[in-house]
Amino acid sequence: MSFRSIKGTKDLLPPDSYAWLHIENTVRDVLHSFRYFEIRTPVFESTQVFARGIGEETDIVGKEMYSFTDKGGTELTLRPEMTAPVMRAFMQHSMQAQQTLTKLYYIGPMFRQERPQAGRFRQFHQFGYESIGLESPYCDAEVIVISAEIYRRLGIPFELKINSIGDNETRTQYRARLQEYLKSVEDQLTEESKRRMHTNPLRVLDSKAPQDKEATEAAPSIQEFLFGNARIHFDTVLSVLDAMAIPYTVDSRLVRGLDYYSHTAFEFVSADLGAQDALGGGGRYDGLSEQLGGKPIPAVGFAAGMERLLMVLEKKGYAFPNAPLDLYIIGLEPESRKWAFETAVALRQAGLTVETDFAERSFKAQMRDANKQDAQYVIIVGEEEMKKQQTILKRMSDGDQKELAFGDVREKVPFIILGDNNQPANEENA
């Protein structure tokens, strides 16, 4: 019997895993510069965390969750997203008592039983971040600026779509006006949207069905209903984006259907992803904590799919860096191979990445391996070098060589290689 990975899942193998690590490190570098700290929650939660946190009527809860009952009778679900678990952890551990604003990020696997397609898997990975504790529009703006900076560092062109769904008063007035409009075009809507126009009319605007899009083309814009604090909040966010020179399009069809969402909603899209063009999205969800049984806690966040990000980078021909190899030590006979092994361990402890050969291959074969792994330096040790207790450190880029006594290798090689790594790319212009 031959086992294979489950439909909708994917093995991540080298060198793709190093490309993945490069993306993760870029995300972490940006987030650390904004003083966001990593949170890790369990991959499964009480099913009610998601039923309340995402919404009973959503496709995710209704059709896509991996849910099961454990031996103790507890209903559990593999997490399909991370915002609800992060808020659950924030409330459980009383993190609001520790500081006024808590800034958290995560990178990890999610699970949804949806139809596998390009860039979409049943086990997929997301990175995201949540700013919890303040109603300030600058929190909204910061989350958007972080996202733009991540895409900028990775060289990904993007389009930012943004909208405001206002406060409770805004949505109450708009919902009533929207329902009036939807009743006038009810015969043109899909059956799903006919149902939603009574239970959750804002979600009709989010429908991907062509006939729903056509029927709602002349729907009233929520922008017409933004007054007072709701207008000030949105205008402040836009003014920050203008100051940061981040281009955007105000899209009045970009909405969030659940009651706990408020104010800013936004989405980053890429033409390189085709019809399913979303890179990631976010918004403000000041009412989520109440849905989970707590007091009101203002919050705003963003999440993006790693697989979809990788798709765009590959289409763009992004040059992922190779896994760095500082030094390859070539041993040519038993004694020199033993020396190579011991020296490699010592140099790794000094901070270098070092490889040596265990297959007892020829000198030419080991040199080919060193080239294949893009080694920056090589050390060659054979019978003659063992007798002289001397070796040569060779730089692969230009053939420059340094003769070293065995007793100096562990001290001088890290200094030489790490010093070389810290040299400016063009020393003449340094």
Protein Blocks (a to p, Z undefined) as FASTA:
>chain_A
ZZdddehiacdddfklmmmmmmmmmmmmmmmmnopacddddfbdcfklmmmmnopkbmkl
mmmpccdddfkopacdddfbfklmmmmmmmmnommmmpmbdcddddddddddddddehia
fbdcddddddehiacfklmmmmmmmmmmmmmmnopacddddddebjfklmmmmmmmmmmm
mmmmmmmpcfklmmmmmmommlmmmpcbfklmmmmmmgccfklmgghjlmmmmmmmmmmm
mmnopacdddfkbccfbfkbghjadddddfklojmlcfbdcdddfklmmmnopacddddd
ddddfklmmmmmmmnopacdddddfbacddfbfklmmmmmmmmmmmmmnopacdddfklp
afklmmmmmmmnopabdcdddfklmmnopacdddfklopacdddfklmmmmmmmmmmmmm
mpcfblmlZZ
